[in-house]
């Protein structure tokens, strides 16, 4: 089985990114059309632009969730 940069991630890395609000990057090689490239890509990021993050900083809802409107109304 082919190993990828994801194999190097561990639970402690996920916790560090989540609780310290940091970003991690991964480096890997890509061979395409007889050319090798070194790529640097964002690996983990505490910011999730696909979900609505609740006040605790951990729990989230999908942006289409019915309770988001009531949460926003309660804040004002």
Phi and psi in degrees as GROMACS dihedral restraints (atoms count N, CA, C in turn):
[ dihedral_restraints ]
;  ai    aj    ak    al  type     phi  dphi    fc
    3     4     5     6     1   -72.7    20    10
    4     5     6     7     1   130.8    20    10
    6     7     8     9     1   -86.4    20    10
    7     8     9    10     1   144.5    20    10
    9    10    11    12     1  -126.0    20    10
   10    11    12    13     1   173.1    20    10
   12    13    14    15     1   -65.1    20    10
   13    14    15    16     1   -21.7    20    10
   15    16    17    18     1   -66.6    20    10
   16    17    18    19     1   -28.2    20    10
   18    19    20    21     1   -60.7    20    10
   19    20    21    22     1   -22.7    20    10
   21    22    23    24     1   -86.0    20    10
   22    23    24    25     1    -6.1    20    10
   24    25    26    27     1   -79.4    20    10
   25    26    27    28     1   143.3    20    10
   27    28    29    30     1  -132.1    20    10
   28    29    30    31     1   169.7    20    10
   30    31    32    33     1   -59.3    20    10
   31    32    33    34     1   -38.0    20    10
   33    34    35    36     1   -62.3    20    10
   34    35    36    37     1   -35.2    20    10
   36    37    38    39     1   -65.9    20    10
   37    38    39    40     1   -44.0    20    10
   39    40    41    42     1   -60.1    20    10
   40    41    42    43     1   -45.1    20    10
   42    43    44    45     1   -63.9    20    10
   43    44    45    46     1   -41.3    20    10
   45    46    47    48     1   -61.3    20    10
   46    47    48    49     1   -45.8    20    10
   48    49    50    51     1   -62.9    20    10
   49    50    51    52     1   -43.2    20    10
   51    52    53    54     1   -67.2    20    10
   52    53    54    55     1   -50.2    20    10
   54    55    56    57     1   -83.0    20    10
   55    56    57    58     1   -23.3    20    10
   57    58    59    60     1  -103.9    20    10
   58    59    60    61     1     2.0    20    10
   60    61    62    63     1    51.1    20    10
   61    62    63    64     1    53.8    20    10
   63    64    65    66     1  -114.0    20    10
   64    65    66    67     1   177.0    20    10
   66    67    68    69     1  -127.2    20    10
   67    68    69    70     1   140.2    20    10
   69    70    71    72     1  -114.7    20    10
   70    71    72    73     1   153.7    20    10
   72    73    74    75     1  -124.5    20    10
   73    74    75    76     1   152.9    20    10
   75    76    77    78     1  -124.0    20    10
   76    77    78    79     1   149.4    20    10
   78    79    80    81     1  -121.9    20    10
   79    80    81    82     1   133.3    20    10
   81    82    83    84     1  -151.8    20    10
   82    83    84    85     1   162.7    20    10
   84    85    86    87     1   -98.0    20    10
   85    86    87    88     1   147.3    20    10
   87    88    89    90     1  -132.6    20    10
   88    89    90    91     1   128.3    20    10
   90    91    92    93     1  -108.0    20    10
   91    92    93    94     1   123.0    20    10
   93    94    95    96     1  -146.3    20    10
   94    95    96    97     1   125.2    20    10
   96    97    98    99     1    51.4    20    10
   97    98    99   100     1    49.7    20    10
   99   100   101   102     1    61.7    20    10
  100   101   102   103     1    27.5    20    10
  102   103   104   105     1  -132.4    20    10
  103   104   105   106     1   132.8    20    10
  105   106   107   108     1  -102.8    20    10
  106   107   108   109     1   131.7    20    10
  108   109   110   111     1  -123.3    20    10
  109   110   111   112     1   143.6    20    10
  111   112   113   114     1   -99.4    20    10
  112   113   114   115     1   121.3    20    10
  114   115   116   117     1  -109.4    20    10
  115   116   117   118     1   140.8    20    10
  117   118   119   120     1  -117.0    20    10
  118   119   120   121     1   117.5    20    10
  120   121   122   123     1  -129.2    20    10
  121   122   123   124     1   152.7    20    10
  123   124   125   126     1   -66.7    20    10
  124   125   126   127     1   132.5    20    10
  126   127   128   129     1  -103.3    20    10
  127   128   129   130     1   -60.0    20    10
  129   130   131   132     1  -127.8    20    10
  130   131   132   133     1   142.9    20    10
  132   133   134   135     1  -145.4    20    10
  133   134   135   136     1   135.8    20    10
  135   136   137   138     1   -68.4    20    10
  136   137   138   139     1   -23.8    20    10
  138   139   140   141     1   -83.1    20    10
  139   140   141   142     1   121.4    20    10
  141   142   143   144     1  -115.0    20    10
  142   143   144   145     1   107.7    20    10
  144   145   146   147     1   -82.1    20    10
  145   146   147   148     1     5.0    20    10
  147   148   149   150     1  -101.7    20    10
  148   149   150   151     1    -6.8    20    10
  150   151   152   153     1  -133.9    20    10
  151   152   153   154     1   153.6    20    10
  153   154   155   156     1   -92.6    20    10
  154   155   156   157     1   112.1    20    10
  156   157   158   159     1   -82.1    20    10
  157   158   159   160     1   128.7    20    10
  159   160   161   162     1   -82.5    20    10
  160   161   162   163     1   174.7    20    10
  162   163   164   165     1   -58.8    20    10
  163   164   165   166     1   -31.9    20    10
  165   166   167   168     1   -70.9    20    10
  166   167   168   169     1   -11.4    20    10
  168   169   170   171     1    81.2    20    10
  169   170   171   172     1     0.4    20    10
  171   172   173   174     1  -122.2    20    10
  172   173   174   175     1   -48.7    20    10
  174   175   176   177     1   -73.9    20    10
  175   176   177   178     1   141.9    20    10
  177   178   179   180     1  -142.4    20    10
  178   179   180   181     1   161.5    20    10
  180   181   182   183     1  -127.1    20    10
  181   182   183   184     1   152.5    20    10
  183   184   185   186     1   -68.4    20    10
  184   185   186   187     1   150.9    20    10
  186   187   188   189     1   -61.6    20    10
  187   188   189   190     1   -18.5    20    10
  189   190   191   192     1   -93.7    20    10
  190   191   192   193     1     5.8    20    10
  192   193   194   195     1   -66.2    20    10
  193   194   195   196     1   141.4    20    10
  195   196   197   198     1   -68.0    20    10
  196   197   198   199     1   -23.9    20    10
  198   199   200   201     1   -84.2    20    10
  199   200   201   202     1   -10.3    20    10
  201   202   203   204     1   -62.5    20    10
  202   203   204   205     1   -42.1    20    10
  204   205   206   207     1   -59.9    20    10
  205   206   207   208     1   -44.9    20    10
  207   208   209   210     1   -68.0    20    10
  208   209   210   211     1   -32.4    20    10
  210   211   212   213     1   -66.4    20    10
  211   212   213   214     1   -45.0    20    10
  213   214   215   216     1   -66.6    20    10
  214   215   216   217     1   -38.5    20    10
  216   217   218   219     1   -64.2    20    10
  217   218   219   220     1   -35.9    20    10
  219   220   221   222     1   -70.4    20    10
  220   221   222   223     1   -24.7    20    10
  222   223   224   225     1   -73.9    20    10
  223   224   225   226     1   -23.8    20    10
